[in-house]
Amino acid sequence: MSPESLPPVAPDVLAEAVEQLSARLRKKLDAAIAGCAEHAVRAADGSLGVRFGEDALVTLRPGPSGTVTEAGQAVCTCLLAPRCLHRAAVLGAAPLADAEAALPEPAVNSSERAAALSEPDADAFEPTTGLPERTEGLPEVTVPAVPAPAPDGPAPDPATPPLTPAQVRAATALWEAAAEALSAGATAGGAVVQAELLRAAHTARLAGLPRAEAAALRVVRGLRAARERGRGQRLGDLADAFRELLATAALLSSGTAGPGAAGGARRAYAQGGSLRVYGLCREPVLSATGYGGVSTHLMGPDGARYTVSDVRPGGPARAGGAGSASVALGGGVLDHAGLARGGLRIVGATVSPDGRLGAGRGVSATPLRGVDWSEEPASALFARPVGEAMAAALDDGPREADTAEAALLGCDVEVLGAAGEYLVVRVAGDGPLLRLRPAHPHPELPHAANLRRIAEHPGLALRVLGRPDLDRAATLRPLAVGRVPGEPYTLRLPEEWLGRADLGYDRLQGSHFPRGAAGSGPGAPPTAVPDPLADAPLWRVRRLLETGVAGGRRAVAEAGRGTDAAALLAPLRRAGLGGAAQLAAALTAEADRRPRDAFGRLTDASADGYARAWLASAVHLAAAERSLVVASWS
């Protein structure tokens, strides 16, 4: 039986169980975790037991939410319980629950719950109680001297009150735990290192720092996936998670950040009065935790963006079927397919800060006629030059890893043809070349099949609405395509589709394309798309950072010795990336700096300086890659 069959465990319960172990038992914890889940057996009362020999049986009895949220829900029959290796091993083998799973279920309507499930993030966490807050032994303020970017959200207002001393101490403890985990690397980042991060994350929650807690949980999950060599796990994702955690902890521990940097509590739906909204498109929603559904994008007359989501357990099958499910909003009679091409007049609307529409008891909705993409307000999406729109998307601020997504971007393009896994297009009006990549490559969704069919018609004029890929040069993930007004060689879609097709739900057929060939062939071969990000030697810096994430401080020190250092730094300097070279050299030097006394003992065992150097290089790399991505859109 795989560890996924075990119930999720709250982070603070696991951290407390590991802390209770003796030093001798902690050394055996990783080996015990590796094999204990194979003996899991479910009892008739719904509990789950894992037997260790004849005298030890660990029993998990999760609460109503299906999550082990209290220490008493995990018991062992051995004489050392609850300070035993068996109990800690079973808790460590179980999946790590989201922070909000340990909270009482709030009284929210179905639409709000579906919206919360579709994109869980740092704003969905609230402070709770559990482990005792251990902050009295921490230093008052430690300021890591790193160029840390501000977390997502508005810049701190000088007039706002500063963070409390408890919040600063909690952020400092989280910085220290993250620095030690980074110094150890994924290879040595076993259950004990992860437990220290979880304890620091729980302390951050108690202090009211939900964004920092969420960043720490992402790192712990990344460490687990890297050590288990999970399918689809990318070392770059773990490196980005470490960067986000260290940057957030550095900013908060400085004591100068405003309350907005700490993150908000659970999303609150505020009264939005009366609204008129018009459908843009539907987007399938798939999560790694088995949820699936749909999110319908809407726009108000003033250009404001809204979404209506329907996300529940079910995976790809649920995502495919939800596209035609009824909209649970004010008793409306539309389904998501109709809403994406129609509109609503909503009275008593409730709106979350990120534009999600709620369906409270006082909400009523009346269907409206939909608008074509060539009509206001939708036409404003396609009127802005793509270079300006992309720069604005990147200027919105750093994103929360795994959560935030780029805003929708629209443009008119001419199809050039397929190039590998991409569809290459040129923006109308002698614009840049772009790569169109499936928004969801899952075979049960028609994204990839629709792009392959479009690629068979070079010269086709398309109106595209999608999300720019902020991590790849000139790459757009289209959600919907439509006809271009006034163009003879464009799509021929059914009238009821209102001139557009949702690539995640509608399947393009041969009758939807014009007959014959385009008046002019493609202006450039599909393989000639410039990629400044791939051409730059910044990949050497990223490889160095990922080497540190995988192998820890020692691996970075080895990469900076002898000929390896010259191979790393010389190409960067030749390309004019002197800042990246300088920071990389400082990182390798700091990784190799291990001062010892006359007896060979370390005189400075702290990982603080190494973490500062790693973060400085990571932040510089992210900024350099961002500038190259922006340049690829111009």
N, C-alpha and C positions, 0 to 999 in steps of 0.2 A: 504494500500500500504506500502510495507516495505521500510526501509531506503535505500536499495540497488537500488530502482527505482530512487532515487535522483541522479543528476549528481555529479561526484567527485568534491571536492573543494580543491584548493591549500592550503597548510598548512599556508602560511602567511596571506591569506585572512581570514581564521578562527581565527587565533591568533589576528589579528587586530580587528575583530568584538567583540571578548570577552573582549579585553582590553578596548574598548570604553564603556562597561557597567559600571553602578554604582555598588557600593558594595551591595546595596539592590537587584538589578536585578541579580547579579551573584549568589546569594543564591537560586534563583528560576530557574537557567538555566538548571540544570540536569532534573528537573521535566518537564520543557517545551520541552526538547529534546525528552523525552520518548514518547510523544504522538503526536508531530506535524506532523510526516511523514504519519500518517494515513489519513490525509486530503489532501494529494498531488494530484493535478489534472493537466494533461497535456493539454495545450491550442493548438489551431489550428496552431499557428505560431511556435510551437516546444518548447516554454518556459514552465516552470513548476511552478505552483502556489500553495501555501499553505495558507489557510485562517484561521485567528484567529478571530472568532466572525464576526461582521458586518463591523467593521471599519478598520481592518488590513488584508492586503494581501501581502504576500512575494512572489516575482517573481524572479525566477532564469533563466538567459539567458546565458547558457554556450557558450564558444567560439567555433571556428571550430574544436578544438580537443575534444569537448564534455566535457570539464572541466571548472569550474568556476575559472578563473585565475586572475580576477580583482575585486576590491570592487564594481565597478559600475555594474557588472553583477548580483548582488544580491540587490534588492531594496524592500522597504516596504512602504506601504501607510500610516502608523500611524504617529502621530505628533512627536514622539521621533526619528524617523528614521534619520540617519542610526545608532544611538546609542540606538537601541531598543532591547528588549528581543526577539521579534519575529524573526528578521533577524538573530541574533546570534544562536537561537535555530534551525532554518532550516539549517544553515551552519554546525552546530554541529551534526545534524542528518545525514548529507550526508557522503558518504564514503570519506576517506582521500586520495587525489590523490598522486601519486608518484611525487617526486620532479621534475623530468624531464618533467612532463606533462605541467608545466607552461612555458616551454621554446619553442622558435620557432622550428618547425620541421626541422631537419638538412637534407641536401641533401645527402642521403645515398642510396645505392642500396638495393634491396629487401633481399639479403642474409644477409647483415649487420643488417638490421632492424629486421629480424627474429632472428638473433643471440642475438640482444639486448633484444628482448622480452622474450627469453627463460630463461635468468638468470639475471634479473635486480639486480644490486648491487650498492655499494657505489661508484664504479668507473664510474657509468653512470650519475653522476650528475655534473652540471656545475654551477658556481656562476651566480646569476641573481639579479635583482633589485626588490624592492617591498616595504616592510616595511622599515622605516628609521632605520639606524644602531644605536642602543642605547648602546654604549660601553663607553661613556665618564664617566659614573658614577661607572664603575666597578673598582676594585682594579687592580693595575699594574700586579702583579703576586701572585697567591696563589698556593702553592705546597702541594696537599694532599699527606700525607706520607703513601702511600700504595704500596705494591709490585705489580705494574701493569705490565702485559705483554705487549710487543710491539704489535701493530696491525699488521695484515697480511702484509707482504712485507719485503723488505731488511732492515737490521739494519741500523740506521742512520750513515752516514759517518761523522767522526769528521771534515772533510774538507768542508762539505756542510754548507751553511749559516743557521743560526738558524731561528726559526719561527719569524714572525713579531710581534711587540707588540699588534697589533690588533687581530692577531690570538690567542695569549695567553689570551687576555682579553675575546675573544669570547668563548674559551674553558673553562675558569674559570666560565663564566656565565652559560655555559651548565652544568658544574659539579654541580653548586649550584642548578640549576633547577632539575637536576636528583636526587640529594640528597634529596630535598624536596619531590619529587614524591615518592621516595623509602620510606621515613619516613611516608608518608601518607598511602601508600599501595593502592592496587587496590580498596579496599572498599571505600576509601575516595578520590581516584584519579579520580574525575569527570572532567567535561569539563573545569573548571577553571585551575586545575592542569595541564591538558593536554595542554591547551593553553599556559601556561608558558613554557612548554617544546618545543612547536612548535615555539614560539618566539625565544627562545634560539637557536633552530635548524636553524631558518632562519638567525639569526645573524652569526652562524657558516658558513652558505653558503656564505653570503656576505664577510666573512673573508677568504674564500677559504679553508674550511674544509669539503669537501663533505663526507668523511667517518664518521665524527662525526655527521653530519646532518642525514645521513642514519641510524645510530644507534639510534638516537633520534626518528625518525619516526617509527622504529620497536617497540620501547617501547610504543609509543602512540597507535599504532595499537593493541599491546598486552593488554594494559589497557582497550581499548574499548571492545575487545573480552572477556576479563575476566569479565568485568562489565555486559556485555550482555549475559554471559554464552554461548558464541558461540560454535557451534558444532565443535568438534575436537580441541578445545582450551586446551592446556596443561599449567599448572602453571609453569612447569619446563622450557618451552620455554620462558615465560616472565622473569623468573629468569635469564636465559642465556642472554636475551636481555639487562637486567639491568646490568649484569656483563660486557658485551661488551661495553655498553655506558659509564659506570663509568671508566672502564680501559682506554678507548680511551681518555676521557676527562681528566683523571688524568695525562696521559702521555703528552698530548698536553699542558695542563695548567702549567706543570712544566717548560716549556720553553726550555727544553733540547732536544726535539725530532727533528729529521731532517724533511725536507719537505716531504719525502716519507710517514711519518706517517699521514700526512694530507689527503692522498688519492689523486687519480688522477682525471682529468677531463674526459669527455666522451671518451670512448675507441676509439683510432685512429688505423686505419688499415695501416700498413707500407708495403712497397714493399718487397716481399720475394723472388723475382727473379724466377728462374725455380725450380720446386719441383716435386718429385715423391712421391706419397703417396699410401698406400695400406690399404684396408678396414679391420677393426677388427670386428665390430658389430654395430647394431642399438639399440638405446635406446629411448623409448617413453618419451616425455616431457609433464608433466601436471603441471599446476600452479593453485594456489588458486584463481587467478583472472579470470579464465575462458579461458586461453590460452592452446592450445594443439598442438603437433607436434612431430617431430622426430629429433634426433641428431645422426649423423653417425660418429663413431670414426675411425680415420685414424692414420697411423704411417708412418714416413719416414724411409729411409734406415739407417739413423743415430740414430734411436730410438726416434726422436722428435714426439710429439703427436699433432694431429690436429683434428678439428671437423667441420662438415658442418651441419648447422641447418636449419630447416624449421618449424617455430612456428608461429601460427596465432590464432585468436579467434576461439573457437570451442569446447574446452574441450576434454573429452575422445574420442568422435567420431572422432574429428579431429586428435587426436594422433594415433588412430588406422588406419585411412586411409592414413596418411602421410608416413607410412612406405614404400609404393610403389609409392609415388609421384616422379615426375622428379626432378633431382638435378639441381638447378639454379646456375650453375657454369661454366662460359666460354663456353656456348653453347654445353655442353656435352650431350650425348644421354643416359646416365645412369639414372636409378632411384635409390632411396636410397637402395632398396634391392640389386640391382646390384652393387652399390658402396661398400656396406658392405662386399661383397665377391669378389670385383674386385680392380681396382686401377686407378689412373689418373696421367698423366704427365701434369703439369700445367705450362704455360708460362705467365710471368707477374703476378704472384700470389701476392695477398694482404693478410697479416696475422695480426691479432690482437695480443696484448701481451699474451693473454691466449690461443693462437693457433687456433682461429676461422678463417676460410678461407672466404674471401670476393669475390664478383662476380662483379668487376668493368668492365668498357667497354674494357679495355685493356687486360683482362684475357681470355686466351684460354686454353682448356683442351682436352686431348686425352685419351681415355680409354686404360688401361693396363690390362694384365692378373693378376688376384688375386693370393695371396700367402696363402698356408695352414698355420695353426697355428704352424705346426712343422718346417716351413721354416723361414729363416731370412727375415725381422727383427722381425716378430711376435713371434718367439720362445723365444726371450729374455725375454718376459713377464712371461714365465713359468719356466725359469731357475733359478730365484732367490729364495732362501728360503723364505717362507711366513713370518717368524718372522722378518727377516731383512727388507722385503718389507713393513711390517706393521709399524715397528719402523721408517722407512724413511718417511712414509706417515704422521705420527704424528709429526715428527721432522720438517716438512715443515713450522710449525708456526701455531698460532691460526687462526681459521677460522672466516670469517664474518658470523654472524648468518643469516640463511635463504638463503645464497647465495652459498658459496664455498662448493665444494664436494671433497671427497677423490679421488685420482687418481685410475685408473683401476689396479686391482691386479689379477694375474693369477696363477693357481695351479692345479695339478693333485690330484684327490681325489677318495676315495672308498665310495660308498653309504652304510650307515648303516640302515637307516629307518627313519620314521617320528616320531617326538616327539612334540605333540601339533601342534602349527602353524609353526614349524621349520622342515626342513629336515636336519638330522644329518649326517655328513660325516667325514671321517678321511683323512687327508692329506697323500699322498703316501709317502712311506719310513718311516713308524712309526712316522708320524708327529702328530700335535695336532688335537683334535676333533674340528670341526667347525659346526656352525649352518648356514644353508642357509635359508634366508628369502626373500619372494617376493620383488623385487625392486619396483613394483607398485601393491598393492593388489586390485586395482579397478577391479570389476568383468568383465568389458568389455575388459580387457587386459588379455592375457593367462598366465601371470607369475605364478599365484598360481596353475592353472590347470596343467601346465607343471611340476611343482615341485611335485605335488601330484602323477602324473604318474611316475616320476622318483623314488619316494619313494617306489613304488611297486616292485622295482628290487634291493633288497639288494645285495651288492657285486659288483654292476656295477661300472666300472672304467670310470671316467669322467674327462674331462679337462674343467675347469670352469674359466670364465672371468667375473669379477664383481667389485663392489665397497665395500670395507670394511666399516662396520658400526662403526664409531669412538666413538659412545656413548654406545655400547653394547659389552660385552665380546665375543670374538671369533665368530663374526657374519659377514657374507658376504652376500651381496645382488647381486645375479648373474644376469648378463645381457645376457650371452650366454653360451652355453655348447657345447662341441665337443668330438670327439672320442680321445682315447689315443693311440698313435702309439705303435704297438707291443703287446697290450693287447687283449686277445681273447674275454673277456666278457666286451664289450664296445658298444657304439652306432653304429647302422647301418643306416647311413643317406644317402639320395640321393646324387648322384655324383655332381649334380648341386648346392648343398648346400655347397660344398667345405669342408665337414667334420665338420660343425658346424651349430648350430641352435640358432637364436635370440629368447630368451624366451618371449620377449614382442610382437613378431609378428608371429613366426612360431609355429605351434601346433604339439607337438610330438604325434605320433600315435603308435599303437602296433607294426607295422612293423618296426619301427625305433629302436626297442630293440632286443637284442639277444635272441634266444630261449634257453630254459632250465634254469638251475640255475648256479650261480657262483661256481667256484671250491672251494672256501672257504667262510664260512659264516662271518658275521660281527664280528670284534674283540671285541666289547664292546656293551652293550645294549644302545640304543639311549638315554635313560634317564640319563646316567651316565656322561653327559658332565659337566666338572667343570666350575664354574662361580665365580671367585674370586671377581668380582664386587658385585654380589648379596650376597655373604657370608660375606663381610666386613660390619661393622656397619656404613659405611659412609652415608648410607641412612638417618641416624638420623640428620646429618649435613645438608643434602639437604632438609629434611623436615623443619628444623629450618629456612633455608634461604627462602624456599617457603612460610613458615608461615609469614615471614616478608614482602614478596612481596604481599601476599594477605591481611593481616591485618595491616601491617605497624609496626612502632616502638613499639607501645603498645603491640601488640601480641607477639613480640619477648621478651619483658620484662616479660610478664606473663609466657612464656615458660621457663624462667630461674629462677623461684622462687620455693622454697620448694622441694618437691620430684621430680618435673619435671626436675630440674637441675641435680639431681643425676642419673635419668634414661637416661639423655642425655649424660653425661660426663663419667660415670663409664664404660659402654661398650666400649667406644672409647679408654680409657686408658688400659683396659684389652687386647684389640686387638693390643696394641703397637702403636696406633695412637695418641700419646701425643700432636703432633703439632695441629692436628685437634681439640682435646679437649681444648687446650689452646686458640685457636682462637675463638671457640664457646663460651667459658666462657667469653672471652673479649667482644664478641658481645652482649651477654645477659646483661653483666654489663653495657656496654655503653648505651644499649637501656633503661635500668632502671635508668640511671643517669640523673636526671632532677633537678638540683640545684635551690633552691628558696631563696628569701630574707626573711626578717622578716615579710613581709606583704603577703607572699605566691606567689609572682610574680617570674616567671622564670628569672634567671640571665643569662642563656645561652640557648637561644631557637634555636640555629643553629643545623642543621642536619648533619653538616660536619663530626663530629667525628663518628656518627653512620654510615654514608655512608662509611667512611674509614674502620671501623671494619667489616661491612658487606662485602665489596669488598675483604678485606684480607682473610676472611673465604671462600668466593666464589672462589677466585683464587687458594687457597690451595686445595679446594675440586676438582676443575677441574684438577689440576696437579696430585692429588692422584688417581682420577678415570682414568686418562690417563695412568698412570703407571700400573694400574691393567689390563687395556685393552691390553696393550702391552704384559704383562706377560701371558695373556690368549692365545696368539698366538704362544708361544714358547713351 
